[in-house]
Every structure is written in structure tokens, then in C-alpha cells.
């Protein structure tokens, strides 16, 4: 209605459902334009004597050579560095997104930020994003419109069994198909596990 873009990306998966009143609803799972980085594969190469920015540019150049014009990015601001400002990495045949995540973000931190300018779509790789505004506290119904949370009981661990290295059998004829492991039993009153008693009150064992 306002002739303004509120989201730019692509539809991944449409879905439809009907409720018990006979009303049909259609929904769409979408992803932003960073998803375009999944549409290209890097090639095997050894990278050294390059800065973080130069390495980032190499991967984006490889991406841009493989995709349509609207999926291409210009390298913008790069503020992430390492102690030597020198990157030594190997690239394989992973997607550009996975390569950036594995070779840069997981090791050096930082954030990918899209920025649309008049001359094209820029991709920034920034050490930090946002700003701290202390004079504007978060208040319900004022600048906090909604919130939600959920607990997944299947991801809660209330009894943990720590396992160490494998113990080879003294029986020379043993196949060792299932080797014993080093446990904490000898230093934990004969128990090879740790209990979170507070969580067990809520979720059980």
C-alpha cells in the first residue's frame, strides 16, 4: 500500500493448511538475499599472504562469476582482522556461504551485513554491529512490541556421562569392536555420571 519494500529475498517453501473451521491458510518460508551465497561453489585453491579483506574478496569474486546479476555482491566494509592481518587458508568445493562461515566467521568472528546502495548491493563483513543506546530503555508496549520463548525438553541434559579416551583391551584376541572408555567413576564415588538435581526436579532424568 505504501509502495515500500519491507523484505527482499526469495520464497523457499510454500505451505497450506486448513483449520477445523474449514478456513484455508497459506504460508511461505522465505530467506534473505544472503541465501544467494548458497547458489555458488568455491574451487580448490591455497590462499596465503592475503589480508582478511583480500581473502573475502576472492570468495565473493568466485561467487559472482557463477550467479545471475541480481545475486552478485560488491565487497563493502571489512573491519574484521586477525593478529597478523595475514590469512592462510585452503578452499574446497563447499558453497560460498559455508566457506565464509568456516574459514572466516567461525575462526575470526564477525557478522555479514547486506547494504543496498544506488550502485548495487554491498556485503559488509563487520567485527560488530548495532550501537548501544543507554538513554532508551526497553519498555513493554512502547518499543518492545512482542516477545516469546520456548524450552525444548529434548535438548535438556539432566544426567551427563563424561567419556574420555578409549581403553584398549588386554586380551590380545579381542576384536575391540566396542572399547571401554575412561570415565570419572574412580573420582566420583563410583558413579560414572553427573546429575543436575535442580533440572531433574523439573524434567526428570
N, C-alpha and C positions, 0 to 999 in steps of 0.2 A: 504493500500500500504506500509505503514511503519511498519506494524506488531506491532502497538502500540494501546493500549486501550485508547479511548478518552471518553468513557462513560460506566459505569456499572450500570445496573438496570434492569428494565423489561418493556415490552410493555403493556400498559393498554388498548388502544383503537386505532385500525386502522381505517382509513377513506379514502375514494376515491372520486374524483370529476372530472368532465370534463368541460373544458372551452369552449368558443364559437368558438374556432378554431378546436375543436374536439380532443384536446390533453388531455390525462388522467394523473392525478397526484394522487399519493398515499402518505398519511401522517400517522404518528404514534404519539400518545400521550404516553409519557414514564414517569416513575418516578424513582428516585434513590433508592438505597438499604435501605434508611430509611423507605421506604414503607413496608418493611418486618415487621415492628413493628405493622402494621395493621392486620397481619395474626395471632395474638395470643390474647387471652383474659386473663386479670388478674383474680384472685379469691378473694373472700371476705376475708379480714384479717385486723386486727388492728395492726398498726405499731407504736411503741414508743421506746424511749431510743435508738435510732439509729442515726448515722450521716447521712448527705446528701448522702455521698458515699455509705454507707451501704444500705440505702433505694433504691438508684438507682440500686445497685447490686441485691437486692431482686427482683425488677421488671424485670431486664434483665434475671435473672435465671429462673423466671416463663416463660418468653418468650421462652428461649432456650429449655425448656422441651417440647414445643409444636410444634416446627417447624423443617423443614429439616436442615441438617448440613450446607448447604450454606447460610441459613438465620440466623444463630446464630452469636452473637456478644460477644466479650470479653470486659469487662469494662476497659477502659483506664484511662486517666487523668480526675480527677474530681476536679475542682477548685472552684465550687460554694459552698458557705456555708451560714448559717443564723447566727443570733447573738448568739445563744446558741449552734450551731452545734449539735442540737438535733431535730429530726423530729418526729412529732406526726400526723399521717395520718390514714385514713381509705381507703382501696382499695375495689372497687366493681368489676363489670364484664365488664368494658369498655376495649377497645383494649389497648394494651401496649402503643401505641403512644399517645392515648388520655389520658391515666393515667399519663404518664410522662409530657405531656403538662399541664394538670390540676393540678397535685399535686406538680410539681416542677417548670417548666418554667414559667407558669402564675403567680406563687406566689413568686419565688425567682429570676426569670430572667435566663439568660444564654443561651447557644447555644449547640445543638447537632452536633458533627463533626465526620464523618467517617474517619478512618485512616487504610489503608491496610499495614500490615507488613508481613514478611515472615512466621510468625507463626499464622497468622489469621487476621480477620477483627476486629478492635478495635472501640469502640464507646466512644468518649470523651464527657464529659459534662463540658463546659468551661464558666467561667464568662465573658470572652471577647475573640474575635478572631481577627485576622489580626494584622497589625502593621502600625504605622504612619511613612510614608516616606516623609519628608518635602522637601528633595532635588530633588524630581522627580515630578514636577507639571504635571497635566493632560493637554495634548495638542491635539487638533483635528488633525486627520490623522497620529499622531505619536504613542501615546499609548492609544488613545480613538478611537476605530475602528468604532463604530456606537452608536447611541442612539435614543430613541423615547419616546414620551409621549402621553397621551390621557386624555381627560376630559369626564367624564360620566355625562351628564346633569341630569340623573335620580337620581343621588346621591347628587345633589346640593340643599341646602335648602336656599331659599331667604326670606321666611317668617316662623317664628317659633312661635308656640303656647305652652308656658311652662305650664304644668299642675301639680298641687300639689295633696294633699290628697283628698279623696272623702268626699263629704258633705252629711251627712245623712238627709233625708227629715224630716220636722217637722210633716208631715202628717202621723199619726200612721198607716193608712190603705194603705199607698203607698207600692207598691211591691219593689221599689228601684231596678228595673231591670236595669235602666240606671241612675246612680247617678251623680249629678253635681260634678264638681271638683273645687278646689281652683285655681284661676287664678291671673294674675298680673294686671287685669283691674283697680282695685282701686288705684293702684300706678303708672299707666301708661296712664294717661289722657283718661281713659275709653276704651282703646284698650287692648285686651287680647293677643296680638301678638307683636312680634318684627320683624322689617324689616331690611334687609341688602340692602340698597339703591344702593350701587355700583354693587352688584351682580344682582339686579333686572334690571339694565340698560342693562346687557348682556343676562340674561336668562329669564327675566320676573318674574312674581310671581308664 
